[in-house]
């Protein structure tokens, strides 16, 4: 029986498009690097930030990538994290799951401190037993490592746990740890991406996701 639900943040609970895109543009501008079209920048909502800047800058220069991340966070910490909105139906979904006695956790590649501030800003923090994210140096930004950490830290049974997210990183990280993955289609991953990664189910609305649990 499913007891614990791990929720991705960006693209699953909140739509961070405006803030993330503006912060990516800010960092690239400060580095005097060409800025891709917004449709391309949207692809980088969800993956770890260090990975995204390596691709955007077409570089393996660790110092350059680190500087890009610092510039991104310079704007994100004061403005970007609040250029964000909660997807319709999410608050009701979380409240309903709590009422049904599920244990909810946030599991995000975003640094924990940012994730906590966003959840408090939108009055969602009370639904979650804990928030797990990365460190500023990129530690645990990879979903495989992060989910493994969460399972150990919270003493969760993988077969009683579900990972809910909108990108392949969520699905692949869950499968690597024996956790059941469900993909959501209101975020930034396509049905093809999620299916290819191995999602056991796809949900197009929070209501359809809720049907899996009550």
LUMPA-887261 format. One line per 2 residues: number of its first residue (from 0); their letters; for each residue z, y, x of N, C-alpha, C. Coordinates in pm, 1 decimal, decimal comma. Each point is the difference from the previous one (the first is absolute). Layout:
NUM) A) Z:Y:X:Z:Y:X:Z:Y:X  ...
END
This chain:
0) XX) 0,0:-120,5:84,5:0,0:120,5:-84,5:0,0:124,9:87,6  -88,3:92,1:-31,2:-5,1:125,7:75,8:128,2:79,9:-20,2
2) XX) 57,9:43,0:108,7:123,4:78,7:-8,5:-14,6:137,5:65,8  -80,5:6,4:106,2:-9,1:123,8:77,7:-143,7:49,5:3,7
4) XX) -17,3:129,2:-21,6:-132,4:61,1:-1,4:-6,8:107,6:107,4  -98,3:-12,5:87,2:-21,2:96,0:107,7:-116,6:90,2:-39,0
6) XX) 23,5:128,9:-8,2:-102,6:95,3:-41,0:-47,8:82,4:118,3  -129,8:2,5:20,6:-60,6:100,3:86,7:23,7:136,9:-64,4
8) XX) -13,9:106,7:78,6:22,9:134,8:-53,7:-131,9:72,3:-28,5  -73,2:35,6:104,7:-124,0:75,5:-17,3:-107,7:-86,1:-66,2
10) XX) -53,8:50,2:-110,0:-104,5:-72,7:-69,8:52,3:-103,9:-96,7  131,6:-15,0:-6,8:61,0:-98,1:-90,4:101,3:67,6:-91,9
12) XX) 93,3:72,8:57,8:96,2:77,5:-78,3:-49,0:143,6:-16,4  -44,5:57,9:109,5:-43,4:140,1:-0,1:-145,2:12,7:45,6
14) XX) -64,3:106,0:-46,8:-134,4:34,6:46,3:13,9:113,8:100,5  -11,6:-30,3:128,9:24,6:99,5:105,0:-126,9:66,9:50,4
16) XX) -111,0:-15,9:-72,5:-130,3:40,9:52,7:-1,2:143,5:53,9  43,5:94,9:-80,0:-8,5:140,1:41,2:73,6:24,1:130,8
18) XX) 124,5:-46,3:7,8:80,6:25,4:118,4:-52,1:-70,1:123,7  -38,2:-125,9:-13,4:-47,0:-75,0:116,2:-131,1:57,1:52,6
20) XX) -92,5:27,9:-90,7:-129,1:54,4:43,1:18,7:134,6:70,0  82,6:85,8:-56,6:21,9:131,1:62,1:67,2:-12,4:136,8
22) XX) 90,9:-96,4:13,5:68,2:-17,8:128,8:-93,0:-61,0:104,3  -87,4:-90,8:-41,7:-100,6:-53,9:91,9:-91,0:112,0:49,6
24) XX) -45,5:85,0:-93,1:-86,5:112,7:37,6:72,7:95,9:93,4  126,0:24,5:-27,2:79,3:90,5:83,7:7,2:-52,0:143,3
26) XX) 30,8:-128,4:15,3:12,1:-58,0:133,9:-133,3:3,2:73,7  -107,0:-37,0:-68,4:-131,3:-1,1:64,0:-44,3:141,0:38,2
28) XX) 30,6:98,1:-85,9:-34,1:138,9:29,3:73,6:49,5:123,5  128,7:-30,5:7,0:80,1:42,9:115,6:-50,7:-63,2:130,1
30) XX) -56,0:-119,5:-12,2:-54,4:-68,5:117,4:-145,2:37,9:26,5  -52,2:92,2:-83,5:-138,7:44,9:11,1:-97,2:-117,7:-7,8
32) XX) 31,0:-91,2:-90,7:-83,7:-118,4:-21,8:-76,1:16,6:-131,1  -117,1:-56,7:-7,3:-78,9:6,6:-122,8:75,6:-63,3:-116,1
34) XX) -13,2:59,2:-117,6:68,5:-49,8:-119,4:-100,5:-74,9:-87,7  22,8:-126,9:-24,4:-90,8:-76,8:-85,5:7,1:48,6:-144,8
36) XX) -95,5:-38,0:-83,5:6,0:33,3:-142,4:126,8:-58,1:-63,4  47,6:66,4:-105,2:124,4:-44,4:-63,6:-9,1:-144,0:-48,8
38) XX) -117,0:-40,9:-47,4:-16,6:-137,8:-48,7:30,1:-101,5:109,5  -27,1:37,0:123,8:31,8:-89,1:112,2:148,1:6,0:33,9
40) XX) 58,7:118,5:-4,9:142,3:14,2:32,2:88,1:-79,2:-95,9  -43,3:-11,2:-125,0:77,4:-73,9:-100,6:19,2:-145,7:40,4
42) XX) -91,5:-53,3:79,1:11,8:-138,6:45,6:125,7:-23,3:82,0  56,6:107,7:53,0:115,3:-13,1:89,6:132,9:17,3:-73,0
44) XX) -3,8:-5,0:-131,3:124,0:0,0:-78,2:47,7:-144,1:-10,3  112,2:-28,3:62,8:53,8:-135,9:-5,8:20,7:-63,2:135,9
46) XX) -104,0:-5,8:85,9:18,9:-62,3:131,5:99,0:77,7:86,4  57,2:-64,5:102,5:89,6:69,8:92,0:-67,9:121,3:62,8
48) XX) 76,0:106,6:20,0:-54,6:127,8:45,2:-59,7:-9,5:140,2  64,9:-73,0:89,5:-53,7:-13,3:135,4:-135,9:-69,5:-3,2
50) XX) -11,6:-100,9:-83,9:-126,8:-71,9:-16,9:-107,5:92,4:-56,7  38,4:83,3:-96,4:-96,1:90,8:-63,2:-53,9:101,7:99,8
52) XX) 88,2:59,1:80,9:-46,7:100,8:94,8:-81,2:-61,3:114,2  29,7:-123,4:37,7:-83,2:-66,6:100,3:-143,2:-10,1:-49,8
54) XX) -14,3:-29,7:-129,6:-134,2:-9,9:-58,5:-63,2:137,6:-17,6  75,5:94,7:-52,4:-54,6:133,8:-24,4:-42,9:69,4:129,1
56) XX) 76,8:-21,2:105,2:-30,2:63,2:128,2:-92,0:-86,2:86,3  -24,6:-122,6:-48,0:-81,9:-95,3:75,8:50,7:-9,9:143,5
58) XX) 130,4:-23,8:10,8:64,7:4,8:131,5:113,3:-101,1:9,7  20,1:-50,7:121,5:116,5:-83,3:29,9:100,0:74,7:87,2
60) XX) -19,9:130,0:14,9:88,5:84,1:80,9:133,6:14,7:-73,7  101,2:-68,0:48,4:128,1:-2,0:-71,4:63,6:138,1:-10,5
62) XX) -18,1:82,0:104,3:58,7:134,3:-4,0:-71,2:88,2:-102,4  -131,1:-12,1:-8,8:-76,4:76,6:-98,9:37,5:-42,8:-141,3
64) XX) 10,4:-129,9:-21,9:36,0:-51,5:-132,7:141,9:43,1:-36,4  90,2:-7,6:96,0:137,9:43,4:-24,2:4,2:148,0:-37,2
66) XX) -79,7:82,0:68,6:-2,6:143,8:-29,4:-55,3:24,1:-139,8  -101,8:-74,6:-40,0:-56,5:12,7:-134,2:104,9:-33,3:-105,8
68) XX) 76,4:-105,3:23,4:105,0:-39,7:-93,7:106,2:108,9:-9,2  36,8:56,7:112,9:99,7:108,1:1,6:-48,2:119,7:-81,4
70) XX) -125,7:36,1:17,4:-55,6:113,6:-74,3:-5,5:-30,0:-149,8  -40,1:-118,3:-33,7:-1,8:-42,3:-140,3:139,6:16,1:-61,3
72) XX) 99,5:-49,9:69,4:136,8:2,1:-53,0:58,1:141,2:-1,3  -49,9:86,1:87,7:42,8:140,3:1,5:-23,0:63,4:-136,7
74) XX) -115,7:-25,9:-56,9:-30,6:54,5:-132,4:59,5:-86,5:-111,7  -2,9:-131,6:20,1:46,4:-90,9:-104,5:148,1:20,6:-30,8
76) XX) 80,4:21,2:102,8:145,0:10,0:-17,1:41,8:120,6:-82,8  -79,2:106,7:3,3:38,0:121,7:-72,3:-75,0:17,9:-131,6
78) XX) -122,7:-50,0:-6,4:-85,4:27,9:-115,1:-68,7:-124,5:-55,1  -61,7:-76,2:89,6:-88,3:-108,7:-42,2:64,5:-107,5:-85,1
80) XX) 125,0:-33,2:29,2:62,0:-110,3:-74,5:19,9:34,3:-148,1  2,2:128,4:-31,9:20,5:40,0:-139,1:-130,7:33,2:-71,8
82) XX) -112,0:-5,2:72,3:-131,9:12,4:-61,8:-38,5:-140,2:-48,0  62,0:-40,6:-106,5:10,3:-141,0:-34,7:32,0:-9,3:-148,9
84) XX) -26,7:-110,9:-62,2:36,0:-18,1:-141,2:26,2:-146,9:-28,7  86,4:-26,5:-95,8:30,3:-137,7:-41,1:-106,7:-45,5:-98,9
86) XX) -50,8:-120,0:20,5:-100,3:-52,5:-92,5:57,6:-14,8:-140,4  -77,1:30,7:-103,1:46,8:-16,8:-138,1:44,0:-144,0:-25,4
88) XX) 114,3:-13,2:-66,0:51,5:-132,3:-35,4:90,6:-62,7:103,2  5,0:55,1:121,0:81,2:-60,8:105,7:149,1:12,4:-28,6
90) XX) 44,5:116,3:-43,3:143,9:17,8:-26,3:48,0:-98,0:-106,8  -78,1:-18,2:-105,3:37,5:-95,8:-105,8:-1,4:-142,9:52,9
92) XX) -99,3:-32,0:82,5:-7,1:-133,6:59,2:124,8:-29,8:81,6  38,6:91,9:86,4:116,2:-22,1:86,7:128,3:-11,2:-81,2
94) XX) 13,5:85,2:-100,1:119,1:-6,5:-85,7:6,5:-133,4:-73,0  -114,0:-46,5:-48,5:-3,9:-127,7:-71,3:33,0:-117,3:89,5
96) XX) -50,4:1,4:121,7:29,0:-108,1:94,1:148,0:-3,1:36,3  58,8:117,4:18,1:144,3:5,5:27,5:79,7:-54,1:-117,7
98) XX) -42,5:33,4:-120,9:68,8:-49,2:-120,0:-6,9:-151,5:-10,1  -106,9:-57,6:54,4:-16,4:-146,2:-0,3:66,8:-65,9:121,1
100) XX) 75,0:77,6:75,2:80,0:-48,0:112,8:-81,1:-43,4:122,1  -119,5:53,3:15,5:-72,3:-22,8:124,2:57,1:89,2:108,6
102) XX) -6,8:-47,9:123,1:44,0:79,2:115,5:-123,1:67,4:60,4  1,9:130,8:4,1:-117,0:76,0:43,8:24,4:64,5:136,6
104) XX) -103,0:-6,1:83,3:4,6:61,6:132,3:-131,5:72,4:24,9  5,2:109,6:72,9:-122,2:63,9:47,7:-26,4:-49,4:141,3
106) XX) -125,4:-39,7:24,2:-41,0:-50,2:131,3:-128,2:73,5:37,1  9,7:97,0:89,3:-110,5:91,0:28,6:-18,8:21,6:149,0
108) XX) -124,2:20,7:41,2:-28,1:32,7:140,5:44,8:141,2:35,5  26,3:80,6:-101,8:47,2:137,2:22,1:140,9:-3,5:60,0
110) XX) 35,0:94,3:88,3:137,3:4,3:50,7:102,8:2,6:-113,5  105,1:-74,3:17,2:101,1:-16,9:-105,0:51,8:133,3:-52,0
112) XX) 27,6:93,1:89,3:58,1:127,2:-42,3:-92,9:76,3:-94,1  -131,9:-6,6:23,6:-94,6:65,4:-89,7:-4,6:-70,6:-135,3
114) XX) -1,5:-132,2:3,3:-5,1:-76,5:-124,5:121,8:29,1:-86,9  117,1:6,8:62,1:122,7:28,4:-75,1:-5,6:138,8:-64,0
116) XX) -47,8:97,9:74,8:-8,7:136,7:-53,6:-96,5:6,9:-118,7  -111,3:-69,9:9,2:-98,1:-0,9:-108,9:59,9:-64,5:-124,8
118) XX) 67,4:-111,1:15,8:59,7:-69,4:-115,6:108,5:85,3:-65,8  80,4:68,1:80,6:101,8:88,5:-57,0:-65,0:119,9:-69,1
120) XX) -105,9:52,9:59,6:-70,1:114,9:-58,6:-51,0:-30,8:-139,9  -46,2:-123,1:-19,9:-55,6:-39,5:-129,5:99,6:-76,4:-87,1
122) XX) 127,5:1,7:38,3:106,9:-65,7:-78,2:-26,0:-148,8:-20,9  -50,7:-66,6:102,4:-27,3:-143,8:-8,7:93,7:-82,5:87,6
124) XX) 75,4:64,5:85,9:79,5:-72,1:99,7:100,2:-96,2:-63,1  54,4:35,3:-115,2:104,8:-82,7:-61,5:-50,1:-137,4:-43,3
126) XX) -130,9:-16,5:-12,0:-54,6:-129,4:-41,6:-0,2:-102,4:112,6  16,7:45,2:124,5:-18,2:-88,6:114,8:131,7:-27,4:71,5
128) XX) 18,3:-126,1:38,4:119,6:-37,4:74,4:-6,1:51,4:143,3  -121,5:9,7:54,2:-14,1:48,8:136,3:-144,3:43,7:24,3
130) XX) -18,9:82,3:99,9:-132,4:48,5:39,3:-21,9:-37,9:145,0  -108,0:-72,7:26,0:-31,2:-43,3:136,2:-135,7:54,5:40,5
132) XX) -1,3:72,0:111,7:-124,5:54,1:52,8:-5,7:-17,3:149,6  -85,4:77,3:63,7:-15,9:-8,0:144,6:92,8:99,1:69,1
134) XX) 1,4:-10,2:133,1:65,7:99,7:82,9:-106,1:102,6:42,9  43,2:113,6:50,7:-94,9:103,8:39,6:-92,0:-43,6:114,5
136) XX) 44,9:-96,9:80,3:-83,8:-46,3:111,3:-98,5:-107,8:-42,1  -5,3:-30,0:-130,4:-93,8:-100,1:-48,9:59,8:-138,6:-15,3
138) XX) 122,8:-19,1:42,2:65,9:-129,4:-17,3:4,7:-37,8:-147,4  -41,6:-119,2:-30,5:-5,3:-57,9:-134,7:-99,9:70,0:-93,2
140) XX) -96,3:74,5:55,2:-105,6:55,6:-84,5:-93,8:-109,9:-47,9  -11,6:-107,2:80,3:-81,4:-114,6:-39,0:70,9:-77,6:-111,4
142) XX) -71,4:-24,5:-110,1:64,2:-61,6:-116,9:46,3:-143,0:27,4  -68,3:-73,0:88,0:47,8:-134,6:34,8:141,1:7,2:56,4
144) XX) 17,8:88,3:98,4:131,0:14,3:63,8:102,7:58,9:-94,4  -42,8:96,2:-81,5:92,8:66,8:-90,4:52,9:-95,5:-106,0
146) XX) -88,6:-78,5:-59,6:44,2:-93,8:-103,4:91,8:-106,8:59,8  -31,7:-47,1:120,0:88,1:-96,0:67,1:139,1:59,9:20,9
148) XX) 2,3:125,8:40,9:126,4:70,5:20,7:78,6:11,0:-130,5  -68,2:36,1:-107,8:66,3:16,5:-130,5:57,4:-132,3:-48,8
150) XX) -75,7:-106,3:13,7:48,6:-131,9:-44,1:127,8:-38,3:73,8  0,8:25,3:129,8:118,6:-34,3:79,7:115,7:94,3:-30,9
152) XX) -28,0:129,3:-3,6:105,2:100,0:-20,4:66,3:-15,1:-137,3  -81,1:-24,9:-103,0:53,2:-9,8:-135,8:33,3:-143,5:-40,6
154) XX) -27,9:-95,4:91,4:24,8:-143,1:-25,0:-70,1:-46,1:-128,6  -128,3:30,7:-8,0:-79,6:-38,0:-115,9:-69,5:-133,4:24,7
156) XX) -19,3:-75,9:-106,9:-73,8:-125,6:7,2:-147,6:31,6:-23,7  -87,5:-27,9:95,4:-141,2:39,1:-15,4:-64,9:-48,5:-129,3
158) XX) 26,3:-123,0:-38,2:-64,4:-54,4:-120,4:54,1:60,6:-128,6  110,8:72,0:8,6:56,2:70,2:-116,1:-31,1:149,3:5,7
160) XX) -92,9:37,7:86,2:-27,9:141,4:25,2:-147,9:29,6:-21,5  -30,1:117,3:-55,5:-137,5:44,4:-22,2:-20,6:133,5:70,2
162) XX) -113,3:14,6:67,6:-40,7:127,1:59,6:-106,4:61,7:-88,2  18,7:126,4:-37,1:-90,9:70,6:-90,1:-59,2:118,8:74,8
164) XX) -132,5:2,0:15,6:-62,0:109,5:74,5:-147,7:13,8:-30,3  -58,1:108,2:54,1:-139,3:32,9:-34,0:-98,4:-21,5:113,9
166) XX) 47,3:-42,4:117,9:-91,4:-17,6:113,2:14,7:-139,4:59,9  -99,1:-38,7:78,5:-0,2:-133,5:59,0:120,5:-22,5:90,9
168) XX) 51,1:107,4:61,1:115,3:-13,3:88,8:121,1:-57,3:-75,0  16,2:39,6:-126,0:110,3:-51,4:-81,1:-17,6:-148,6:-28,3
170) XX) -123,4:-37,5:-33,2:-29,0:-138,7:-36,0:12,4:-90,8:121,9  -62,2:39,3:109,5:2,7:-80,8:121,5:141,4:-11,6:56,5
172) XX) 75,6:109,0:-5,4:138,1:-4,2:47,6:86,1:-92,8:-82,3  -22,3:0,3:-131,6:74,7:-90,4:-87,3:-32,5:-145,7:31,6
174) XX) -128,1:-32,8:7,0:-41,5:-138,1:24,7:48,5:-50,2:134,7  2,5:87,6:99,7:46,5:-39,3:133,5:146,6:-39,8:0,0
176) XX) 72,9:44,8:-103,7:144,5:-27,3:-7,5:38,1:-91,1:-116,6  -98,3:-61,2:-63,0:29,1:-92,0:-109,8:40,4:68,0:-128,5
178) XX) -30,8:130,5:-12,1:32,6:78,2:-119,2:-123,9:6,6:-90,2  19,4:-3,6:-129,1:-113,0:4,7:-93,2:-50,3:143,0:-14,5
180) XX) -130,5:22,6:15,5:-54,7:135,8:-7,9:-71,3:28,2:-132,1  26,6:117,6:-55,1:-72,6:49,3:-117,4:-64,0:133,1:37,7
182) XX) -129,1:14,0:-27,3:-71,1:123,1:28,9:-8,8:89,4:-121,7  11,3:130,4:21,9:-14,2:96,1:-109,7:-125,7:83,4:23,4
184) XX) -68,7:30,7:-109,9:-131,9:62,2:7,5:-0,4:149,0:-29,1  116,4:59,7:-20,3:3,1:145,0:-25,2:14,5:78,5:131,5
186) XX) 9,5:-69,7:111,2:15,2:66,6:129,3:-131,7:11,8:74,2  -0,4:-37,6:128,2:-114,2:29,1:86,9:-71,8:-123,5:54,5
188) XX) 42,1:-116,8:-40,6:-69,3:-122,2:39,8:-90,5:-47,9:-112,2  -117,6:-51,6:35,0:-93,9:-49,9:-100,2:36,9:-141,7:-41,6
190) XX) -50,3:-45,2:-115,7:21,2:-140,3:-38,5:-50,0:-95,6:107,6  -112,1:34,6:63,5:-56,7:-86,7:103,8:94,0:-8,8:120,4
192) XX) 54,6:114,5:40,8:92,3:1,2:113,9:122,0:-86,3:-27,3  57,6:16,6:-116,8:123,6:-70,4:-34,0:-23,7:-148,8:-21,8
194) XX) -110,9:-33,7:-63,5:-32,1:-140,3:-24,2:-27,8:-72,5:130,7  -79,4:64,2:86,1:-32,0:-59,9:129,2:126,0:-22,5:83,3
196) XX) 95,8:92,1:-9,9:124,6:-13,0:76,2:86,8:-114,4:-52,0  -19,1:-38,4:-128,1:74,5:-113,2:-53,3:98,9:31,3:-110,5
198) XX) -17,9:113,9:-67,4:91,1:33,8:-111,4:-4,0:-109,6:-105,5  115,4:-39,0:-48,6:7,7:-105,1:-102,4:-34,3:53,0:-137,5
200) XX) 12,9:131,8:-18,6:-33,8:62,7:-128,3:-32,7:146,2:27,2  -81,6:57,7:-87,8:-32,3:142,1:5,9:39,9:64,0:-132,1
202) XX) 62,1:117,5:7,4:46,0:69,8:-120,4:-60,3:139,7:-0,9  -55,8:38,0:-115,3:-65,4:131,1:-5,0:88,0:110,1:-55,9
204) XX) 116,2:-34,3:-55,7:94,5:100,4:-49,3:142,7:-49,7:24,0  98,0:90,4:3,8:139,3:-44,3:8,1:39,9:-91,1:-116,4
206) XX) -58,7:21,7:-116,2:31,0:-86,4:-115,3:-45,5:-142,7:26,8  -120,3:-15,4:56,1:-48,2:-135,1:29,3:82,3:-64,7:110,7
208) XX) 50,3:80,1:92,9:89,8:-53,5:103,1:129,8:-48,3:-63,0  52,6:76,5:-92,9:125,9:-37,4:-65,1:-8,0:-136,2:-68,4
210) XX) -116,8:-32,6:-51,8:-17,1:-127,2:-71,9:23,4:-121,2:89,3  -6,5:18,8:130,8:26,8:-110,6:91,3:148,5:-33,1:8,0
212) XX) 83,1:92,3:-46,8:143,2:-15,8:23,3:85,8:-3,4:-125,8  -54,9:37,0:-115,0:76,0:-16,9:-124,2:-93,8:-6,8:-118,2
END
